[in-house]
Amino acid sequence: MEHLSAPQLAAWLADPSRQRPLLLDVREQWEFDLCHLDGATLMQMNSIPARIDDLDEDAEIVCICHHGMRSMQVAAFLERNGFGKISNLTGGVHAWALQVDSAMPKY
């Protein structure tokens, strides 16, 4: 698993030469409704085992949560299940709001 800072992910998303990763937001619906990264896909943490077949194990996936702990657990779970291109957003959407998008709501 790779660990990405919010500025590193922002640079990746802004780079037209790089394929856009799947931004996998593993928070609860109410958290996602409050704030999320543009283009993120919500798949709540507790639903991942049942929905693992919905994910492409060859895709580059960046796991995202509020502070980076739930997403790190999901990233580790995906790696144990054969996913090879997994990253975790260190600090989660909170870090994104502080370091990249000051207009994003914080909670």
Beta strands, then each sheet from edge to edge (+ up, - down):
strand 1: 2-4
strand 2: 22-25
strand 3: 41-42
strand 4: 61-64
strand 5: 86-89
sheet 1: 1+ 5+ 4+ 2+ 3+
end
